[in-house]
Amino acid sequence: MAMSVGGGGEDQSVMANINTTPLVDVMLVLLIIFLITIPVINKTVPIKLPKAVNIPTQTKPDNITIAVDNDGNIYWNDGRLPSREALLDHVKEAAVRKPQPEVHIRADKEAKYEAVGRVLYAIQRGGIVKVGFITEPDHGIRGAR
């Protein structure tokens, strides 16, 4: 910090510039105070949250895979179904098995939500309880390695 003391010089005018150093010091102190007090202020109800573990899908022989491509075509374990009624018939037949199989839905990224919704509706009407979606793992931002 520099300070100009008026001596016996020729230039006796008043300095018109604002000294911002004290302002920056005060703002820095306020920032530190806020950073320290924010965790103390954040009060929530104390609960024990469940621990999430990403478990890979275990493919069993009795699992059923239903695929929906971007044109809305439906596939039952790699075989194309001619209609939604055929899907419902297959689901009803699978729902009565003991133990009931799991249904895994694989939908194309470009598939319409309507097509996937109709598949879900048919599974629900057929009586299948366990349904899951198969997705690709997220590899983060493209190009970043």
C-alpha positions as CSV (number, residue, x, y, z in Angstrom):
1,M,0.0,0.0,0.0
2,A,1.4,3.4,-1.0
3,M,0.4,6.6,0.6
4,S,1.0,10.1,-0.8
5,V,1.8,12.6,1.9
6,G,1.6,16.2,0.8
7,G,5.0,17.8,1.1
8,G,6.2,21.2,-0.1
9,G,5.9,20.2,-3.8
10,E,4.3,22.2,-6.6
11,D,1.4,19.7,-7.1
12,Q,-0.9,20.3,-4.1
13,S,-4.1,19.0,-5.7
14,V,-6.4,16.4,-4.0
15,M,-6.1,12.8,-5.3
16,A,-9.4,11.8,-7.0
17,N,-8.8,8.0,-7.4
18,I,-10.5,5.5,-5.2
19,N,-8.3,3.2,-3.3
20,T,-10.0,-0.3,-3.7
21,T,-7.5,-2.3,-1.6
22,P,-9.6,-2.0,1.7
23,L,-12.7,-2.9,-0.3
24,V,-11.1,-6.1,-1.6
25,D,-9.8,-7.0,1.9
26,V,-13.3,-6.6,3.4
27,M,-14.9,-8.7,0.6
28,L,-12.3,-11.4,1.1
29,V,-13.1,-11.6,4.8
30,L,-16.8,-11.7,4.2
31,L,-16.3,-14.5,1.6
32,I,-14.4,-16.6,4.2
33,I,-17.0,-16.0,6.8
34,F,-19.8,-17.2,4.5
35,L,-17.8,-20.2,3.4
36,I,-17.3,-21.2,7.1
37,T,-20.9,-20.6,8.2
38,I,-22.8,-22.2,5.3
39,P,-22.3,-25.9,6.4
40,V,-23.5,-24.9,9.9
41,I,-26.6,-23.3,8.6
42,N,-27.6,-26.3,6.4
43,K,-29.8,-28.3,8.8
44,T,-31.7,-31.3,7.6
45,V,-33.6,-34.2,9.2
46,P,-31.0,-36.8,10.2
47,I,-31.8,-40.0,8.2
48,K,-29.7,-42.9,7.0
49,L,-29.7,-43.0,3.3
50,P,-29.3,-46.3,1.4
51,K,-26.0,-47.0,-0.2
52,A,-26.2,-47.3,-4.0
53,V,-24.1,-50.0,-5.6
54,N,-24.0,-50.5,-9.4
55,I,-24.4,-54.2,-9.9
56,P,-24.0,-55.5,-13.4
57,T,-27.1,-57.3,-14.8
58,Q,-27.0,-61.0,-14.3
59,T,-28.3,-62.6,-17.4
60,K,-30.2,-65.8,-16.5
61,P,-31.6,-68.2,-19.1
62,D,-35.1,-67.4,-18.1
63,N,-34.7,-63.6,-18.5
64,I,-36.7,-62.2,-21.4
65,T,-35.2,-59.4,-23.5
66,I,-37.6,-57.2,-25.4
67,A,-36.0,-54.9,-28.0
68,V,-37.6,-51.8,-29.6
69,D,-35.8,-50.4,-32.7
70,N,-36.0,-46.9,-34.0
71,D,-38.9,-47.8,-36.4
72,G,-41.0,-49.1,-33.5
73,N,-40.5,-52.8,-34.3
74,I,-40.7,-55.1,-31.3
75,Y,-38.3,-58.1,-30.8
76,W,-38.8,-60.9,-28.3
77,N,-35.4,-62.5,-27.5
78,D,-34.0,-61.7,-31.0
79,G,-37.2,-62.8,-32.8
80,R,-39.4,-60.1,-34.4
81,L,-43.0,-60.0,-33.3
82,P,-45.6,-59.2,-36.0
83,S,-47.9,-57.1,-33.7
84,R,-48.5,-55.8,-30.2
85,E,-51.1,-58.5,-29.7
86,A,-48.4,-61.1,-30.2
87,L,-46.3,-59.3,-27.6
88,L,-49.2,-59.4,-25.1
89,D,-49.7,-63.2,-25.8
90,H,-46.0,-63.9,-25.2
91,V,-46.1,-61.8,-22.0
92,K,-49.2,-63.6,-20.6
93,E,-47.6,-67.0,-21.3
94,A,-44.4,-65.9,-19.5
95,A,-46.2,-64.4,-16.6
96,V,-47.6,-67.8,-15.4
97,R,-44.2,-69.4,-15.1
98,K,-42.8,-70.2,-11.7
99,P,-40.6,-68.3,-10.8
100,Q,-41.7,-65.4,-13.0
101,P,-38.9,-64.3,-15.4
102,E,-37.5,-60.8,-15.5
103,V,-38.1,-58.6,-18.6
104,H,-35.3,-56.5,-19.8
105,I,-36.2,-53.7,-22.3
106,R,-33.6,-52.6,-24.8
107,A,-34.8,-49.5,-26.7
108,D,-32.9,-47.8,-29.5
109,K,-31.8,-44.2,-28.6
110,E,-33.8,-42.9,-31.5
111,A,-37.0,-44.9,-30.7
112,K,-40.2,-43.0,-30.0
113,Y,-41.3,-42.9,-26.4
114,E,-44.8,-44.0,-27.6
115,A,-43.4,-47.4,-28.8
116,V,-41.6,-48.0,-25.5
117,G,-44.7,-47.0,-23.6
118,R,-46.8,-49.4,-25.5
119,V,-44.4,-52.2,-24.7
120,L,-44.5,-51.3,-21.0
121,Y,-48.3,-51.2,-21.1
122,A,-48.4,-54.7,-22.7
123,I,-46.0,-56.0,-20.0
124,Q,-48.2,-54.5,-17.3
125,R,-51.3,-56.0,-18.8
126,G,-49.7,-59.4,-19.1
127,G,-48.8,-59.5,-15.4
128,I,-45.0,-59.3,-15.4
129,V,-43.7,-57.8,-12.2
130,K,-40.0,-57.3,-12.7
131,V,-39.1,-55.0,-15.6
132,G,-35.7,-53.3,-16.2
133,F,-34.1,-51.1,-18.9
134,I,-30.8,-52.0,-20.5
135,T,-28.6,-49.0,-21.2
136,E,-25.1,-48.2,-22.2
137,P,-22.7,-47.1,-19.5
138,D,-22.0,-43.4,-19.5
139,H,-18.4,-42.7,-20.4
140,G,-18.4,-39.0,-19.5
141,I,-17.9,-36.2,-21.8
142,R,-17.0,-37.0,-25.4
143,G,-13.4,-36.5,-26.3
144,A,-12.2,-36.1,-22.7
145,R,-9.6,-38.7,-21.7
